[in-house]
Amino acid sequence: MDVIRLPRRVSIIGSVAVVGKKEFEGPIGADFDLHDDTEMFGMDTWEKAESEMQRRALSLAIGKAKIDATSLDAIFAGDLMNQCTGSAYGLKDFSVPYFGLYGACSTFAESLMLSSLMIGAGYFTTCASVTSSHFCTAERQFRFPLEYGGQRTPTSQRTATAAGAAILSAENAGKVTITEVLPGRIVDKGITDVNNMGAAMAPAAVDTLSRYFHATGTNPDGFDLIVTGDLGIEGHGILCDLLLSEGIDVRPVCNDCGLMLYSAESQDMHAGGSGCGCSASVIAGHVIKRMEKGELRNVLYLATGALMSPGSLFQGLSIPGIAHLVHLSV
Amino acid sequence: MDVIRLPRRVSIIGSVAVVGKKEFEGPIGADFDLHDDTEMFGMDTWEKAESEMQRRALSLAIGKAKIDATSLDAIFAGDLMNQCTGSAYGLKDFSVPYFGLYGACSTFAESLMLSSLMIGAGYFTTCASVTSSHFCTAERQFRFPLEYGGQRTPTSQRTATAAGAAILSAENAGKVTITEVLPGRIVDKGITDVNNMGAAMAPAAVDTLSRYFHATGTNPDGFDLIVTGDLGIEGHGILCDLLLSEGIDVRPVCNDCGLMLYSAESQDMHAGGSGCGCSASVIAGHVIKRMEKGELRNVLYLATGALMSPGSLFQGLSIPGIAHLVHLSV
């Protein structure tokens, strides 16, 4: 399977991040378009708040792109909640053809990939990619009741309260383009520690990234930034080490959305951020804006997902990982 | 949003259905490729059994298509289990680029649609579409422990124990082709009764089908079969009535996978079958085979999904529906 080069220009004409309190207080908080310190976004449950974050992110992105919602040809969206209800309820009132995705924390890259491929093929002119996660919905669903106040292990990552939306178009309006994509394969190296998902996902990132470099004949030096999402401090180290053993040194240009979202010094987030909304907000809210300003020109975005469920872990299964790659250029 | 006509020939070169006991005993049971009366498929949990059904369905489809698994360019797959683990664990060992989808019971049409669009665009040559559901995993997750022996209401549908897989290719080998697709929009008419999902999904089917007829200038007479999946007896009646009020009479050619899978006379299945595996097995195991034999030539397959979760219903939300359309021709 080779890297797919898009046959026509696909650009990002509007990108937005909507976040919670901790994300706004982080080192790139000023880049985000909207935040709510209560993390409720006017709703009466966390789950409805997560849907509302997606709705607002897409509404704002449509405004930024200076288009009408009716000119959207399709939405590609997903989230971590059971049956992906964050997306379905958040986006249902746009009345736009809808493709539901599940790629765990890799969903934003999967949605950018499919949006850009469909536009590249000429099927659609304008598509939206939207994903989200919410710390409270994820804790309730995957871990413990918040009231329990459970201790977290040092390798655990914090699910970001964040949503990202990007509008992609064949029109010549956006500075940032998607030029290539490489879909990931599922890789399962037998990790069973749900508090160390970086370790479970890093081998998938290695698989995709080394396939990319081999197929394109490029190396890390050619990029301003290679940004994974979300391996955290554990997985990031494993990725760098494993690639180094293959003779690829990504360390000078490699960062991770889970590490960029929170301050390691002033915010106690253990191994970093995670969740579909983590890399979605860092890419849509921060990286794309830096590219539009000309601060970055050539970026590999590699979103990783851990494809287990609480049920599969209770039954003794290990954690399969996946990593989808999107090449962003100015 | 218009109907998308595929720019090059995309044919189905292998299709397989793997089912449980009740599905094998139903009126089209003889068409299915593999069944297991224990519904365990050699595994020690229902969830692992569902993954195993996907693995076997894809393995058999690869064999029928006379290809090597390594020649698959991508898999598009999904299921009903939380975090779509039926697909991730069932398909991880194929080591093929993987796109995870969530469209509830519409997932098989969503996967056929994306597979055929990617092949039609020339990005891929050969793709697989795979989905599944399992009565016992669905009851455990969505309803009651099986041991409880709860009574079901007459409008409720039975989640099929079934998996379907189809191999799609740009090579000229298959008789059955996908010629057109129309992605669905989310439609929510305020239905909150989880035991009447046919009623929740029927308006989405009406939306997609009437858009299709208007865009193409066709009418139901032009088709040998218009097959929904899975509205059941309630939703099927609502679909026919609503379309009739728009002046479209689908009754002479319209059937529903949920009604085809079980016998209304000899099997007590209330409103019919449902679940991602229901329409997947009826289409991959039965309809495509009838088309290959020349018994059907021109079929509209319209898979419907109910995009709620138990959690969203507990919070008082209604059930959003979606319906994706795939036009199959000989």
Interface residues (C-beta under 8 A of the other chain):
Chain A: M1 I4 T45 E47 K48 D73 A74 G78 L80 M81 N82 Q83 C84 T85 A88 Y89 L91 K92 S95 V96 P97 Y98 F99 G100 L101 Y102 G103 A104 E110 L114 L117 M118 G120 A121 G122 Y123 Q141 P183 G184 R185 I186 V187 D188 G305 L307 M308 S309 P310 G311 S312 Q315 L317 P320 I322
Chain B: M1 I4 T45 E47 K48 D73 A74 G78 L80 M81 N82 Q83 C84 T85 A88 Y89 L91 K92 S95 V96 P97 Y98 F99 G100 L101 Y102 G103 A104 E110 L114 L117 M118 G120 A121 G122 Y123 Q141 P183 G184 R185 I186 V187 D188 G305 L307 M308 S309 P310 G311 S312 Q315 L317 P320 I322
